[in-house]
Amino acid sequence: MSNLAKRIGTAAVLVPIIVVAIYLDPSPWAMTAVAALVAMVSLDEYLRMALPVSEQDPAWLLRGVCALLAAALVALPIAYSPGVVFGPVLTAGTLAVGMATLARPKALPNAGRHMGVCLSGLLYVPLLMSALPQLKVAGHAHWVTLTLCMAFFSDTVAYFFGRAFGKHKLYEAVSPNKTIQGSFGGVLGACLATVGVGHFWLTPELPVSHAVVLGIVGSAAGQVGDLVESMIKRTFGAKDSSNLLPGHGGMLDRIDAMLFVAPVTFYYLWLVG
């Protein structure tokens, strides 16, 4: 089976789940459950690369503690104010990770690095992911869709622009295949999402001028997210974060751009909407 066919098959399974979570459940909880699960899986992929995990040291305690904290960071802001939740959860998380690290005496030579990896992972994956279901809380279901479209359109148009016109490397030391021309295509793709899918369809309250600016900023953020994950994989010598999703690699490979796009949308609505 070709890689494209695998990607289409994976999308055929995932997209209906996401659509159901966004639109068929009027409450934010289905979206929150999906986001929490994705955050837990993606964070575990990050930890398995960064710790790293091996048969000799599967690091079950650290990974279990981080999974629970990831679920809390995504789910609790839906029940309570994010401003009330994040401080206590991150504080408790620092204590819990510290205790879990101390409880692994055989790994003490690398304990400081392990603790740092876990804490950075909590900020990198679930804290950023928490912005997505929060959009649903305020009744902005269409904005969840728009956020996903921004990330997807940017990535897809960037790929085709890079293949067709790419000549100048964007950041070869981190991602050799990305080009400046592809990056421009990514910005165009995100603007097509915010203007076409957003202003002219799902979110007519979004002015065209705002849609263009949001598309540019969202694409830039998403491309940074993509480069950040490439940097992480290069640091730890991994080609993909896992092989969970046929044709896509791991869950973190699939959401790396969206993690950075979702807060852009959330704070746009918070400041302007």
C-alpha positions in Angstrom: 0.0 0.0 0.0 1.4 3.4 -1.0 2.1 6.0 1.7 -0.7 8.3 0.3 -3.2 5.5 0.5 -2.2 4.9 4.1 -2.6 8.6 4.9 -6.0 8.6 3.4 -7.0 5.5 5.2 -5.9 6.9 8.6 -7.7 10.2 7.9 -10.9 8.2 7.0 -10.8 6.8 10.5 -9.8 9.9 12.4 -11.9 12.6 10.7 -15.3 11.2 11.6 -14.3 10.9 15.3 -13.2 14.5 15.3 -16.4 15.7 13.5 -18.6 13.8 16.1 -16.6 15.3 19.0 -17.0 18.8 17.6 -20.6 18.9 16.4 -22.7 16.0 17.6 -22.0 16.6 21.3 -23.3 20.1 22.2 -21.2 20.0 25.4 -17.4 20.4 25.3 -16.8 17.0 26.9 -16.5 14.8 23.8 -14.0 17.3 22.3 -12.2 17.4 25.7 -12.0 13.6 25.9 -10.5 13.4 22.4 -8.0 16.2 23.1 -7.0 14.7 26.4 -6.4 11.3 24.8 -4.4 12.8 22.0 -2.3 14.8 24.5 -1.6 11.8 26.6 -0.5 9.7 23.6 1.6 12.5 22.1 3.2 13.3 25.4 4.1 9.6 25.8 5.7 9.6 22.4 7.8 12.7 23.4 8.9 11.0 26.6 9.8 7.7 24.8 12.0 9.7 22.5 13.5 12.1 25.0 14.1 10.0 28.2 14.6 7.6 26.3 12.5 4.5 27.1 14.1 1.1 26.7 13.3 -2.5 27.7 15.7 -2.2 30.5 14.1 1.1 31.7 10.5 1.5 30.5 10.0 4.4 32.9 6.4 3.4 33.7 6.2 5.6 36.8 7.3 8.8 35.1 5.1 8.1 32.0 2.1 7.3 34.2 2.4 10.4 36.3 2.8 12.5 33.2 -0.2 10.9 31.5 -2.4 11.8 34.5 -1.1 15.3 34.5 -1.6 15.7 30.8 -5.3 14.7 31.2 -5.7 17.1 34.1 -4.2 20.0 32.1 -6.6 19.4 29.2 -9.7 18.5 31.1 -9.8 20.6 34.3 -9.8 24.0 32.5 -13.2 22.9 31.0 -14.7 22.5 34.4 -13.0 25.5 36.0 -11.3 28.7 34.9 -8.0 28.1 33.1 -6.5 30.8 35.3 -7.5 28.9 38.4 -6.4 25.5 37.1 -3.0 25.9 35.5 -1.1 27.2 38.5 -2.1 24.5 40.9 -1.8 21.7 38.4 1.7 22.7 37.2 2.7 23.2 40.8 1.4 19.7 41.8 2.9 18.4 38.6 6.3 19.6 39.5 6.1 18.0 42.9 4.7 14.7 41.5 7.4 14.5 38.8 10.1 15.3 41.3 8.9 12.5 43.7 8.5 10.1 40.8 12.1 10.9 39.7 13.4 10.3 43.2 11.5 7.0 43.3 13.7 5.6 40.5 17.1 5.0 42.3 18.6 3.0 39.4 18.2 6.0 37.1 19.7 8.6 39.5 22.7 9.4 37.2 20.2 10.9 34.7 17.5 12.0 37.2 17.9 15.7 36.6 17.6 15.3 32.8 14.6 13.0 33.2 12.8 15.5 35.4 13.5 18.3 33.0 12.2 16.2 30.0 8.9 15.4 31.9 8.3 19.0 32.9 9.1 20.4 29.4 6.8 17.8 27.9 3.9 19.0 30.0 4.4 22.5 28.8 5.0 21.5 25.2 2.0 19.1 24.6 -1.0 19.2 27.0 -0.7 22.8 28.0 -0.8 23.9 24.3 -3.4 21.3 23.5 -5.7 22.6 26.2 -6.5 25.6 24.0 -8.4 23.5 21.5 -11.3 22.2 23.7 -11.5 25.6 25.5 -12.8 27.0 22.1 -15.8 24.7 22.5 -16.6 25.9 26.0 -17.6 29.4 24.7 -19.8 27.9 21.9 -17.1 28.3 19.3 -17.4 24.8 17.7 -16.8 26.3 14.2 -13.6 27.8 15.5 -12.3 24.4 16.5 -12.8 23.3 12.9 -11.2 26.5 11.6 -8.2 25.9 13.7 -7.8 22.4 12.4 -8.2 23.6 8.8 -5.6 26.3 9.3 -3.0 23.7 10.4 -4.0 21.2 7.7 -4.3 23.7 4.8 -1.0 25.3 5.8 0.8 21.9 5.9 -0.8 20.6 2.7 -0.3 23.7 0.5 3.3 24.1 1.9 4.0 20.5 0.8 2.8 21.0 -2.8 4.4 24.4 -3.1 7.7 22.9 -1.9 7.5 20.1 -4.3 6.6 22.4 -7.3 8.7 25.5 -6.6 11.0 24.7 -3.7 14.6 25.9 -4.3 15.8 27.7 -1.2 16.1 25.9 2.1 14.1 27.3 5.0 16.1 25.9 7.9 18.2 23.1 6.6 19.9 22.3 9.9 16.6 21.3 11.4 14.5 20.2 8.4 16.4 19.7 5.1 13.2 19.3 3.0 11.5 22.5 4.0 11.9 25.5 1.6 11.1 29.2 1.7 8.7 28.6 -1.2 6.9 25.9 0.7 6.7 28.2 3.7 5.0 30.8 1.5 2.6 28.2 0.3 1.8 27.4 3.9 0.9 31.0 4.6 -1.3 31.0 1.5 -3.0 27.7 2.6 -3.8 29.1 6.0 -5.2 32.2 4.6 -7.4 30.1 2.2 -8.7 28.4 5.4 -9.4 31.5 7.4 -10.9 33.4 4.5 -12.6 30.6 2.5 -13.6 28.2 5.3 -13.8 30.9 7.9 -15.2 34.3 6.7 -17.2 32.9 3.7 -18.6 29.8 5.4 -18.2 28.8 9.1 -17.4 32.1 10.8 -18.8 35.0 8.8 -18.3 37.2 11.9 -14.6 37.1 11.1 -13.7 40.1 9.0 -11.6 39.5 5.9 -8.8 41.7 7.2 -8.7 39.8 10.5 -8.9 36.5 8.6 -5.8 37.3 6.5 -3.9 38.4 9.6 -5.0 35.3 11.5 -4.0 33.1 8.6 -0.5 34.6 8.4 0.1 34.4 12.2 -1.5 31.0 12.5 0.6 29.6 9.6 3.8 31.1 11.1 3.0 29.5 14.4 2.2 26.2 12.9 5.4 26.2 10.9 7.3 27.0 14.0 5.6 24.0 15.7 6.6 21.8 12.8 10.2 22.9 13.1 10.2 22.5 16.8 9.2 18.9 16.6 11.7 18.3 13.8 14.4 19.8 16.1 13.3 17.5 18.9 13.4 14.4 16.7 16.8 15.4 15.4 18.1 15.9 18.9 17.0 12.4 19.9 17.8 10.6 16.6 14.2 9.7 15.8 12.7 9.8 12.3 9.1 9.7 13.6 7.7 10.1 17.0 6.2 6.6 16.6 4.5 4.4 14.0 1.1 4.7 15.5 -0.7 6.3 12.5 0.0 4.6 9.2 1.3 7.1 6.6 1.7 9.8 9.2 4.2 8.5 11.8 3.2 9.2 15.3 0.4 11.3 16.9 2.9 14.0 17.8 3.9 14.1 14.1 0.3 14.8 13.2 -0.4 17.5 15.7 2.9 19.3 15.9 1.7 22.3 13.9 -1.8 22.3 15.5 -0.3 22.6 19.0 1.0 26.0 18.1 -2.0 27.1 16.0 -4.7 26.4 18.6 -3.4 29.0 21.2 -3.3 31.6 18.4 -7.0 31.1 17.6 -7.9 30.9 21.3 -6.2 34.2 22.2 -7.5 35.9 19.1 -11.0 35.1 20.3 -10.1 36.1 23.8 -8.6 39.5 22.8 -10.8 40.4 19.8 -13.8 38.1 19.5 
